């Protein structure tokens, strides 16, 4: 990964990596704050933001799930993921 695997080069690499990650996080945080400030300017936007805060804020996203598929020729419900995927 590093051309010269010395303690100094490793330190400089880690310092640059951490600075890059911190810069990205700071930019994402500022963009989110700007987006929320723009939404809150209208009553509809404030309502949407309050609804989001009540229902989704602070919760992890749910994993995607395949709904039960109905096979048209037999009209039977398929339960396993492999059968669902093959019927798509």
C-alpha positions as CSV (number, residue, x, y, z in Angstrom):
1,X,0.0,0.0,0.0
2,X,2.8,2.4,0.9
3,X,5.9,2.8,-1.2
4,X,8.2,3.3,1.8
5,X,6.9,1.3,4.7
6,X,8.5,3.5,7.4
7,X,6.9,4.7,10.6
8,X,7.0,8.3,9.2
9,X,5.2,7.4,6.0
10,X,2.6,5.4,7.8
11,X,2.0,8.3,10.2
12,X,1.6,10.7,7.3
13,X,-0.7,8.3,5.5
14,X,-3.0,7.9,8.5
15,X,-3.0,11.6,9.1
16,X,-4.0,12.4,5.5
17,X,-6.7,9.6,5.6
18,X,-8.2,11.0,8.9
19,X,-8.1,14.5,7.5
20,X,-10.0,13.3,4.3
21,X,-12.6,11.5,6.3
22,X,-13.1,14.5,8.6
23,X,-13.5,16.8,5.7
24,X,-16.1,14.5,4.1
25,X,-18.1,14.3,7.3
26,X,-18.0,18.0,7.8
27,X,-19.2,18.7,4.3
28,X,-22.1,16.1,4.6
29,X,-23.1,17.6,8.0
30,X,-23.2,21.1,6.5
31,X,-25.1,20.0,3.4
32,X,-27.7,18.3,5.6
33,X,-28.1,21.4,7.8
34,X,-28.5,23.6,4.7
35,X,-31.1,21.2,3.3
36,X,-33.1,21.2,6.6
37,X,-32.9,25.0,6.8
38,X,-34.3,25.3,3.3
39,X,-37.1,22.9,4.0
40,X,-38.1,24.7,7.2
41,X,-38.7,27.9,5.4
42,X,-42.2,26.8,4.2
43,X,-45.0,25.5,6.4
44,X,-45.4,22.3,4.3
45,X,-41.6,21.7,4.6
46,X,-41.7,22.2,8.3
47,X,-44.6,19.7,8.5
48,X,-42.6,17.2,6.4
49,X,-39.6,17.6,8.6
50,X,-41.6,17.1,11.8
51,X,-43.2,14.0,10.4
52,X,-39.8,12.6,9.4
53,X,-38.4,13.4,12.9
54,X,-41.3,11.5,14.5
55,X,-41.2,8.4,12.3
56,X,-37.7,7.9,10.9
57,X,-35.1,10.1,12.6
58,X,-32.5,8.1,14.5
59,X,-33.6,4.7,13.3
60,X,-31.6,2.5,11.0
61,X,-33.0,1.7,7.6
62,X,-35.0,-1.5,7.3
63,X,-33.4,-4.2,5.1
64,X,-35.2,-4.7,1.8
65,X,-37.7,-7.5,1.7
66,X,-39.2,-9.3,-1.2
67,X,-43.0,-9.4,-1.0
68,X,-44.8,-12.7,-1.5
69,X,-45.2,-13.3,-5.2
70,X,-48.1,-15.1,-6.8
71,X,-47.3,-17.3,-9.8
72,X,-50.0,-16.7,-12.4
73,X,-50.1,-20.2,-13.8
74,X,-50.7,-22.0,-10.5
75,X,-51.9,-19.1,-8.4
76,X,-49.8,-20.3,-5.5
77,X,-47.8,-18.3,-3.0
78,X,-44.0,-18.8,-3.2
79,X,-42.2,-18.7,0.1
80,X,-38.5,-19.3,-0.5
81,X,-36.2,-16.5,-1.8
82,X,-34.8,-18.7,-4.5
83,X,-38.2,-19.4,-5.9
84,X,-39.2,-15.8,-5.6
85,X,-36.1,-14.7,-7.5
86,X,-36.6,-17.3,-10.2
87,X,-40.2,-16.1,-10.8
88,X,-39.1,-12.5,-11.3
